[in-house]
Amino acid sequence: MKILIITDAWHPQVNGVVRTYEHLTEGLRNRGHCVDVIAPGDFPLTLALPGYGEIRLVLFPYEGLGRKIKRFNPDHIHIATEGPLGWAARRYCILHKQDFTTSYHTHFPDYAAKRLGGELFPFLYEPICALARSIVRRFHAPSRTMMIATASLENHLKEMAFATPMRQLTRGIDRDLFYPGEKTLFSDLKPPIALYVGRVAIEKNLEAFLSMPWPGTKVIVGDGPRLKRLQRQYPQAVFTGKKTGQELADHYRSADVFVFPSRTDTFGIVLIEALACGLPIAAFPVTGPVDIITHDFLGAMHPDDLSLAAQHALVTGTPEQRANYVHDHYSWDLACQQFEEIVMQIR
């Protein structure tokens, strides 16, 4: 098939959405499909998202997007995100009576509520959330299938009155990169090392991690709009900036526990990367962690106390148990197979 993926999230961004479609496009091509990606970098007029210079929003994309779609002439269109390109692609498909699928990658309503004043003015949080949910429900309503990562996310969306048919699309890790090994970093830091990897942004709830009691050192790997603010507020923590590839894997392997403070993620690829490197996970029991931390040897969760969860996680299982579990249960090959089956079933 000729498969077209349209996404507002693409290089140079580093996040779960970009990683997912990097691996899906490569895997689908290896399975014999012709795959193209349309992203913000394909358009001349873009605007940086305030606070996120690497995120570009396309201005007035409809006409240019329509020409690109016609030129590629796809058998199937998958709309990955609910940004300007996603809405333009949705409009095109509806006007041209072309079936399409979508994905729910991000709890956009919660993110929007926090970024648009919900933190400073708590009374605004629920109204903004409710409005954003209705907009996102409308976006996905015409989709033939909405791809979601986990069972708990499906249940959560159904509780929010999403009626679009849903199918699970798993995630994977690079097995040549993420594996248990020697601790090569942090020898000069007080152990145990509690690690976070991801965006340094309001929706990641990093204050819950940085303020928790901890006998060792907290290390934050990543970049984002709250980096400088959190560096000032928590000078005892170590902020390394963004890491990728082997350097990122070395940071995972050199830590003692991975702490995931977010309450609004839909999966968290960093969780299975950390597990593949042998780290136990400490998290809140929310969508993503509850689907991944399904055995005691994988880590621990607590509804209110991340420090307690991290202390429990430190004494659970072995690095080999965690790595073997990830290798047995998560695979980009399986994700590509699931994507292919979903598309074939709606054709």
Contacts in CASP RR format, 6 or more apart in sequence:
PFRMAT RR
TARGET T0000
AUTHOR 0000-0000-0000
METHOD contacts of the structure
MODEL  1
MKILIITDAWHPQVNGVVRTYEHLTEGLRNRGHCVDVIAPGDFPLTLALP
GYGEIRLVLFPYEGLGRKIKRFNPDHIHIATEGPLGWAARRYCILHKQDF
TTSYHTHFPDYAAKRLGGELFPFLYEPICALARSIVRRFHAPSRTMMIAT
ASLENHLKEMAFATPMRQLTRGIDRDLFYPGEKTLFSDLKPPIALYVGRV
AIEKNLEAFLSMPWPGTKVIVGDGPRLKRLQRQYPQAVFTGKKTGQELAD
HYRSADVFVFPSRTDTFGIVLIEALACGLPIAAFPVTGPVDIITHDFLGA
MHPDDLSLAAQHALVTGTPEQRANYVHDHYSWDLACQQFEEIVMQIR
1 33 0 8 1.000
1 34 0 8 1.000
1 75 0 8 1.000
1 76 0 8 1.000
1 343 0 8 1.000
2 33 0 8 1.000
2 34 0 8 1.000
2 35 0 8 1.000
2 36 0 8 1.000
2 72 0 8 1.000
2 73 0 8 1.000
2 74 0 8 1.000
2 75 0 8 1.000
2 76 0 8 1.000
3 28 0 8 1.000
3 33 0 8 1.000
3 34 0 8 1.000
3 35 0 8 1.000
3 36 0 8 1.000
3 74 0 8 1.000
3 75 0 8 1.000
3 76 0 8 1.000
3 78 0 8 1.000
3 343 0 8 1.000
4 35 0 8 1.000
4 36 0 8 1.000
4 37 0 8 1.000
4 38 0 8 1.000
4 69 0 8 1.000
4 72 0 8 1.000
4 74 0 8 1.000
4 76 0 8 1.000
4 77 0 8 1.000
4 78 0 8 1.000
5 21 0 8 1.000
5 24 0 8 1.000
5 25 0 8 1.000
5 35 0 8 1.000
5 36 0 8 1.000
5 37 0 8 1.000
5 38 0 8 1.000
5 78 0 8 1.000
5 80 0 8 1.000
6 37 0 8 1.000
6 38 0 8 1.000
6 39 0 8 1.000
6 65 0 8 1.000
6 77 0 8 1.000
6 78 0 8 1.000
6 79 0 8 1.000
6 80 0 8 1.000
6 85 0 8 1.000
6 86 0 8 1.000
6 89 0 8 1.000
7 17 0 8 1.000
7 21 0 8 1.000
7 37 0 8 1.000
7 38 0 8 1.000
7 39 0 8 1.000
7 79 0 8 1.000
7 80 0 8 1.000
7 81 0 8 1.000
7 85 0 8 1.000
7 86 0 8 1.000
8 39 0 8 1.000
8 40 0 8 1.000
8 57 0 8 1.000
8 58 0 8 1.000
8 80 0 8 1.000
8 81 0 8 1.000
8 82 0 8 1.000
8 83 0 8 1.000
8 84 0 8 1.000
8 85 0 8 1.000
8 86 0 8 1.000
9 15 0 8 1.000
9 17 0 8 1.000
9 18 0 8 1.000
9 39 0 8 1.000
9 55 0 8 1.000
9 80 0 8 1.000
9 81 0 8 1.000
9 105 0 8 1.000
10 18 0 8 1.000
10 21 0 8 1.000
10 37 0 8 1.000
10 39 0 8 1.000
10 40 0 8 1.000
10 41 0 8 1.000
11 18 0 8 1.000
11 39 0 8 1.000
12 54 0 8 1.000
13 54 0 8 1.000
13 55 0 8 1.000
14 242 0 8 1.000
14 244 0 8 1.000
15 198 0 8 1.000
15 199 0 8 1.000
16 105 0 8 1.000
16 267 0 8 1.000
16 268 0 8 1.000
16 269 0 8 1.000
17 80 0 8 1.000
17 81 0 8 1.000
17 105 0 8 1.000
17 106 0 8 1.000
19 269 0 8 1.000
20 105 0 8 1.000
20 171 0 8 1.000
20 269 0 8 1.000
20 335 0 8 1.000
21 37 0 8 1.000
21 80 0 8 1.000
23 172 0 8 1.000
23 332 0 8 1.000
23 335 0 8 1.000
23 336 0 8 1.000
24 332 0 8 1.000
24 335 0 8 1.000
24 336 0 8 1.000
24 339 0 8 1.000
25 35 0 8 1.000
25 37 0 8 1.000
27 332 0 8 1.000
27 333 0 8 1.000
27 336 0 8 1.000
28 35 0 8 1.000
28 336 0 8 1.000
28 339 0 8 1.000
28 340 0 8 1.000
29 35 0 8 1.000
30 336 0 8 1.000
31 336 0 8 1.000
31 340 0 8 1.000
33 340 0 8 1.000
36 72 0 8 1.000
36 74 0 8 1.000
38 65 0 8 1.000
38 68 0 8 1.000
38 69 0 8 1.000
38 85 0 8 1.000
38 89 0 8 1.000
39 85 0 8 1.000
40 46 0 8 1.000
40 56 0 8 1.000
40 57 0 8 1.000
40 58 0 8 1.000
40 85 0 8 1.000
41 56 0 8 1.000
42 68 0 8 1.000
43 58 0 8 1.000
43 59 0 8 1.000
43 61 0 8 1.000
43 64 0 8 1.000
43 65 0 8 1.000
45 58 0 8 1.000
45 59 0 8 1.000
45 60 0 8 1.000
46 56 0 8 1.000
46 57 0 8 1.000
46 58 0 8 1.000
46 59 0 8 1.000
47 56 0 8 1.000
47 57 0 8 1.000
47 59 0 8 1.000
48 55 0 8 1.000
48 56 0 8 1.000
48 57 0 8 1.000
49 55 0 8 1.000
49 56 0 8 1.000
49 57 0 8 1.000
51 224 0 8 1.000
51 225 0 8 1.000
52 201 0 8 1.000
52 224 0 8 1.000
52 225 0 8 1.000
57 83 0 8 1.000
57 84 0 8 1.000
58 84 0 8 1.000
58 85 0 8 1.000
58 88 0 8 1.000
59 84 0 8 1.000
61 84 0 8 1.000
61 85 0 8 1.000
61 88 0 8 1.000
62 88 0 8 1.000
62 91 0 8 1.000
62 92 0 8 1.000
65 85 0 8 1.000
65 88 0 8 1.000
65 89 0 8 1.000
65 92 0 8 1.000
66 88 0 8 1.000
66 92 0 8 1.000
69 77 0 8 1.000
69 89 0 8 1.000
69 92 0 8 1.000
75 347 0 8 1.000
76 99 0 8 1.000
76 100 0 8 1.000
76 101 0 8 1.000
76 343 0 8 1.000
76 347 0 8 1.000
77 89 0 8 1.000
77 93 0 8 1.000
77 98 0 8 1.000
77 99 0 8 1.000
77 100 0 8 1.000
77 101 0 8 1.000
78 100 0 8 1.000
78 101 0 8 1.000
78 102 0 8 1.000
78 103 0 8 1.000
78 339 0 8 1.000
78 343 0 8 1.000
79 86 0 8 1.000
79 89 0 8 1.000
79 90 0 8 1.000
79 93 0 8 1.000
79 100 0 8 1.000
79 101 0 8 1.000
79 102 0 8 1.000
79 103 0 8 1.000
79 143 0 8 1.000
80 86 0 8 1.000
80 102 0 8 1.000
80 103 0 8 1.000
80 105 0 8 1.000
81 103 0 8 1.000
81 105 0 8 1.000
81 106 0 8 1.000
82 106 0 8 1.000
82 108 0 8 1.000
82 135 0 8 1.000
82 136 0 8 1.000
82 139 0 8 1.000
82 140 0 8 1.000
86 139 0 8 1.000
87 139 0 8 1.000
89 100 0 8 1.000
90 100 0 8 1.000
90 102 0 8 1.000
90 139 0 8 1.000
90 142 0 8 1.000
92 98 0 8 1.000
93 99 0 8 1.000
93 100 0 8 1.000
93 142 0 8 1.000
94 142 0 8 1.000
99 144 0 8 1.000
99 346 0 8 1.000
99 347 0 8 1.000
100 142 0 8 1.000
100 143 0 8 1.000
100 144 0 8 1.000
101 143 0 8 1.000
101 144 0 8 1.000
101 145 0 8 1.000
101 146 0 8 1.000
101 147 0 8 1.000
101 342 0 8 1.000
101 343 0 8 1.000
101 346 0 8 1.000
102 139 0 8 1.000
102 140 0 8 1.000
102 143 0 8 1.000
102 145 0 8 1.000
102 146 0 8 1.000
102 147 0 8 1.000
102 164 0 8 1.000
103 146 0 8 1.000
103 147 0 8 1.000
103 148 0 8 1.000
103 169 0 8 1.000
104 136 0 8 1.000
104 140 0 8 1.000
104 146 0 8 1.000
104 147 0 8 1.000
104 148 0 8 1.000
104 153 0 8 1.000
104 157 0 8 1.000
104 266 0 8 1.000
105 149 0 8 1.000
105 266 0 8 1.000
106 266 0 8 1.000
107 203 0 8 1.000
107 264 0 8 1.000
107 265 0 8 1.000
107 266 0 8 1.000
108 132 0 8 1.000
108 136 0 8 1.000
109 128 0 8 1.000
109 129 0 8 1.000
109 130 0 8 1.000
109 132 0 8 1.000
109 133 0 8 1.000
109 136 0 8 1.000
110 129 0 8 1.000
110 203 0 8 1.000
110 264 0 8 1.000
111 203 0 8 1.000
111 264 0 8 1.000
112 128 0 8 1.000
112 129 0 8 1.000
112 132 0 8 1.000
113 124 0 8 1.000
113 125 0 8 1.000
113 126 0 8 1.000
113 128 0 8 1.000
113 129 0 8 1.000
113 132 0 8 1.000
114 125 0 8 1.000
114 202 0 8 1.000
114 203 0 8 1.000
115 202 0 8 1.000
115 203 0 8 1.000
116 124 0 8 1.000
116 128 0 8 1.000
117 124 0 8 1.000
117 125 0 8 1.000
117 128 0 8 1.000
118 124 0 8 1.000
118 125 0 8 1.000
118 128 0 8 1.000
119 202 0 8 1.000
133 160 0 8 1.000
137 160 0 8 1.000
137 161 0 8 1.000
137 162 0 8 1.000
137 163 0 8 1.000
140 146 0 8 1.000
140 162 0 8 1.000
140 164 0 8 1.000
141 163 0 8 1.000
141 164 0 8 1.000
143 164 0 8 1.000
144 165 0 8 1.000
144 346 0 8 1.000
145 164 0 8 1.000
145 165 0 8 1.000
145 166 0 8 1.000
145 167 0 8 1.000
145 342 0 8 1.000
145 346 0 8 1.000
146 157 0 8 1.000
146 162 0 8 1.000
146 164 0 8 1.000
146 165 0 8 1.000
146 166 0 8 1.000
146 167 0 8 1.000
147 166 0 8 1.000
147 167 0 8 1.000
147 168 0 8 1.000
147 169 0 8 1.000
147 339 0 8 1.000
147 342 0 8 1.000
148 154 0 8 1.000
148 157 0 8 1.000
148 166 0 8 1.000
148 167 0 8 1.000
148 168 0 8 1.000
148 169 0 8 1.000
148 266 0 8 1.000
149 168 0 8 1.000
149 169 0 8 1.000
149 170 0 8 1.000
149 171 0 8 1.000
149 266 0 8 1.000
149 267 0 8 1.000
149 288 0 8 1.000
149 291 0 8 1.000
150 168 0 8 1.000
150 266 0 8 1.000
150 267 0 8 1.000
150 287 0 8 1.000
150 288 0 8 1.000
150 291 0 8 1.000
151 168 0 8 1.000
151 291 0 8 1.000
152 287 0 8 1.000
152 288 0 8 1.000
152 290 0 8 1.000
152 291 0 8 1.000
153 266 0 8 1.000
153 267 0 8 1.000
153 287 0 8 1.000
153 288 0 8 1.000
153 291 0 8 1.000
154 166 0 8 1.000
154 168 0 8 1.000
156 287 0 8 1.000
157 166 0 8 1.000
167 338 0 8 1.000
167 342 0 8 1.000
168 338 0 8 1.000
169 335 0 8 1.000
169 338 0 8 1.000
169 339 0 8 1.000
169 342 0 8 1.000
170 330 0 8 1.000
170 331 0 8 1.000
170 334 0 8 1.000
170 335 0 8 1.000
170 338 0 8 1.000
171 267 0 8 1.000
171 268 0 8 1.000
171 269 0 8 1.000
171 272 0 8 1.000
171 330 0 8 1.000
171 332 0 8 1.000
171 335 0 8 1.000
172 269 0 8 1.000
172 272 0 8 1.000
172 330 0 8 1.000
172 331 0 8 1.000
172 332 0 8 1.000
172 334 0 8 1.000
172 335 0 8 1.000
173 269 0 8 1.000
173 272 0 8 1.000
173 273 0 8 1.000
173 276 0 8 1.000
173 326 0 8 1.000
173 330 0 8 1.000
173 332 0 8 1.000
175 276 0 8 1.000
175 327 0 8 1.000
177 245 0 8 1.000
177 246 0 8 1.000
177 249 0 8 1.000
178 249 0 8 1.000
178 252 0 8 1.000
178 273 0 8 1.000
178 276 0 8 1.000
178 277 0 8 1.000
179 249 0 8 1.000
179 276 0 8 1.000
179 277 0 8 1.000
179 323 0 8 1.000
180 253 0 8 1.000
180 277 0 8 1.000
180 278 0 8 1.000
180 319 0 8 1.000
180 320 0 8 1.000
180 322 0 8 1.000
180 323 0 8 1.000
181 253 0 8 1.000
181 277 0 8 1.000
181 319 0 8 1.000
182 253 0 8 1.000
183 253 0 8 1.000
183 254 0 8 1.000
184 250 0 8 1.000
184 253 0 8 1.000
184 254 0 8 1.000
185 250 0 8 1.000
185 251 0 8 1.000
185 254 0 8 1.000
186 193 0 8 1.000
186 217 0 8 1.000
186 219 0 8 1.000
186 254 0 8 1.000
186 255 0 8 1.000
189 216 0 8 1.000
189 217 0 8 1.000
189 219 0 8 1.000
189 238 0 8 1.000
190 215 0 8 1.000
190 216 0 8 1.000
190 217 0 8 1.000
191 216 0 8 1.000
191 217 0 8 1.000
191 256 0 8 1.000
192 215 0 8 1.000
192 216 0 8 1.000
192 217 0 8 1.000
192 256 0 8 1.000
192 257 0 8 1.000
192 314 0 8 1.000
193 216 0 8 1.000
193 217 0 8 1.000
193 219 0 8 1.000
193 254 0 8 1.000
193 255 0 8 1.000
193 256 0 8 1.000
193 257 0 8 1.000
194 209 0 8 1.000
194 214 0 8 1.000
194 216 0 8 1.000
194 217 0 8 1.000
194 218 0 8 1.000
194 219 0 8 1.000
194 255 0 8 1.000
194 256 0 8 1.000
194 257 0 8 1.000
194 258 0 8 1.000
194 259 0 8 1.000
194 282 0 8 1.000
194 310 0 8 1.000
195 218 0 8 1.000
195 219 0 8 1.000
195 221 0 8 1.000
195 251 0 8 1.000
195 252 0 8 1.000
195 255 0 8 1.000
195 256 0 8 1.000
195 257 0 8 1.000
195 258 0 8 1.000
195 259 0 8 1.000
195 274 0 8 1.000
195 279 0 8 1.000
196 206 0 8 1.000
196 209 0 8 1.000
196 218 0 8 1.000
196 219 0 8 1.000
196 220 0 8 1.000
196 221 0 8 1.000
196 258 0 8 1.000
196 259 0 8 1.000
196 260 0 8 1.000
196 261 0 8 1.000
197 221 0 8 1.000
197 222 0 8 1.000
197 243 0 8 1.000
197 248 0 8 1.000
197 251 0 8 1.000
197 252 0 8 1.000
197 258 0 8 1.000
197 270 0 8 1.000
197 273 0 8 1.000
197 274 0 8 1.000
198 204 0 8 1.000
198 221 0 8 1.000
198 222 0 8 1.000
198 270 0 8 1.000
199 222 0 8 1.000
199 223 0 8 1.000
199 224 0 8 1.000
200 206 0 8 1.000
200 220 0 8 1.000
200 222 0 8 1.000
200 223 0 8 1.000
200 224 0 8 1.000
200 225 0 8 1.000
200 226 0 8 1.000
200 227 0 8 1.000
200 230 0 8 1.000
200 239 0 8 1.000
201 224 0 8 1.000
201 225 0 8 1.000
201 226 0 8 1.000
202 225 0 8 1.000
202 226 0 8 1.000
203 262 0 8 1.000
203 264 0 8 1.000
204 261 0 8 1.000
204 262 0 8 1.000
205 261 0 8 1.000
205 262 0 8 1.000
205 263 0 8 1.000
205 264 0 8 1.000
206 220 0 8 1.000
206 226 0 8 1.000
206 230 0 8 1.000
206 261 0 8 1.000
207 230 0 8 1.000
207 261 0 8 1.000
208 261 0 8 1.000
208 306 0 8 1.000
209 218 0 8 1.000
209 220 0 8 1.000
209 259 0 8 1.000
209 261 0 8 1.000
209 306 0 8 1.000
210 218 0 8 1.000
210 220 0 8 1.000
210 230 0 8 1.000
210 233 0 8 1.000
210 234 0 8 1.000
210 237 0 8 1.000
211 234 0 8 1.000
212 259 0 8 1.000
212 305 0 8 1.000
212 306 0 8 1.000
212 307 0 8 1.000
212 310 0 8 1.000
213 307 0 8 1.000
214 307 0 8 1.000
214 310 0 8 1.000
217 237 0 8 1.000
217 238 0 8 1.000
218 234 0 8 1.000
218 236 0 8 1.000
218 237 0 8 1.000
218 238 0 8 1.000
218 259 0 8 1.000
219 237 0 8 1.000
219 238 0 8 1.000
219 240 0 8 1.000
219 251 0 8 1.000
219 255 0 8 1.000
220 230 0 8 1.000
220 237 0 8 1.000
220 238 0 8 1.000
220 239 0 8 1.000
220 240 0 8 1.000
220 241 0 8 1.000
221 240 0 8 1.000
221 241 0 8 1.000
221 242 0 8 1.000
221 243 0 8 1.000
221 248 0 8 1.000
221 251 0 8 1.000
222 239 0 8 1.000
222 240 0 8 1.000
222 241 0 8 1.000
222 242 0 8 1.000
222 243 0 8 1.000
223 241 0 8 1.000
223 242 0 8 1.000
227 239 0 8 1.000
227 241 0 8 1.000
230 237 0 8 1.000
230 239 0 8 1.000
231 237 0 8 1.000
231 239 0 8 1.000
240 251 0 8 1.000
243 251 0 8 1.000
248 273 0 8 1.000
249 273 0 8 1.000
249 277 0 8 1.000
252 258 0 8 1.000
252 273 0 8 1.000
252 274 0 8 1.000
252 277 0 8 1.000
252 278 0 8 1.000
252 279 0 8 1.000
253 277 0 8 1.000
253 278 0 8 1.000
253 279 0 8 1.000
255 279 0 8 1.000
256 279 0 8 1.000
256 314 0 8 1.000
257 279 0 8 1.000
257 280 0 8 1.000
257 281 0 8 1.000
257 282 0 8 1.000
257 310 0 8 1.000
257 313 0 8 1.000
257 314 0 8 1.000
258 270 0 8 1.000
258 271 0 8 1.000
258 274 0 8 1.000
258 275 0 8 1.000
258 279 0 8 1.000
258 280 0 8 1.000
258 281 0 8 1.000
258 282 0 8 1.000
259 281 0 8 1.000
259 282 0 8 1.000
259 283 0 8 1.000
259 306 0 8 1.000
259 309 0 8 1.000
259 310 0 8 1.000
260 268 0 8 1.000
260 270 0 8 1.000
260 271 0 8 1.000
260 281 0 8 1.000
260 282 0 8 1.000
260 283 0 8 1.000
260 284 0 8 1.000
260 289 0 8 1.000
261 283 0 8 1.000
261 284 0 8 1.000
261 306 0 8 1.000
262 284 0 8 1.000
262 286 0 8 1.000
263 284 0 8 1.000
263 286 0 8 1.000
264 286 0 8 1.000
265 286 0 8 1.000
265 287 0 8 1.000
265 288 0 8 1.000
266 287 0 8 1.000
266 288 0 8 1.000
267 287 0 8 1.000
267 288 0 8 1.000
267 291 0 8 1.000
267 292 0 8 1.000
268 288 0 8 1.000
268 292 0 8 1.000
271 281 0 8 1.000
271 283 0 8 1.000
271 288 0 8 1.000
271 289 0 8 1.000
271 292 0 8 1.000
271 293 0 8 1.000
272 292 0 8 1.000
272 326 0 8 1.000
272 330 0 8 1.000
274 281 0 8 1.000
275 281 0 8 1.000
275 292 0 8 1.000
275 298 0 8 1.000
275 322 0 8 1.000
275 323 0 8 1.000
275 325 0 8 1.000
275 326 0 8 1.000
276 322 0 8 1.000
276 323 0 8 1.000
276 326 0 8 1.000
276 327 0 8 1.000
277 319 0 8 1.000
277 323 0 8 1.000
278 319 0 8 1.000
278 320 0 8 1.000
278 322 0 8 1.000
278 323 0 8 1.000
279 319 0 8 1.000
279 322 0 8 1.000
280 297 0 8 1.000
280 298 0 8 1.000
280 299 0 8 1.000
280 300 0 8 1.000
280 313 0 8 1.000
280 314 0 8 1.000
280 316 0 8 1.000
280 317 0 8 1.000
280 322 0 8 1.000
281 289 0 8 1.000
281 292 0 8 1.000
281 293 0 8 1.000
281 298 0 8 1.000
281 299 0 8 1.000
281 300 0 8 1.000
281 313 0 8 1.000
282 299 0 8 1.000
282 300 0 8 1.000
282 301 0 8 1.000
282 302 0 8 1.000
282 306 0 8 1.000
282 309 0 8 1.000
282 310 0 8 1.000
282 312 0 8 1.000
282 313 0 8 1.000
283 289 0 8 1.000
283 293 0 8 1.000
283 301 0 8 1.000
283 306 0 8 1.000
283 309 0 8 1.000
284 301 0 8 1.000
284 302 0 8 1.000
284 303 0 8 1.000
284 306 0 8 1.000
284 309 0 8 1.000
285 301 0 8 1.000
285 302 0 8 1.000
285 303 0 8 1.000
289 301 0 8 1.000
290 301 0 8 1.000
292 298 0 8 1.000
293 299 0 8 1.000
293 300 0 8 1.000
293 301 0 8 1.000
295 325 0 8 1.000
296 316 0 8 1.000
296 317 0 8 1.000
297 316 0 8 1.000
297 317 0 8 1.000
297 318 0 8 1.000
297 321 0 8 1.000
297 322 0 8 1.000
297 325 0 8 1.000
298 316 0 8 1.000
298 322 0 8 1.000
298 325 0 8 1.000
299 309 0 8 1.000
299 312 0 8 1.000
299 313 0 8 1.000
299 316 0 8 1.000
300 308 0 8 1.000
300 309 0 8 1.000
300 310 0 8 1.000
300 312 0 8 1.000
300 313 0 8 1.000
300 316 0 8 1.000
301 309 0 8 1.000
302 308 0 8 1.000
302 309 0 8 1.000
302 312 0 8 1.000
END
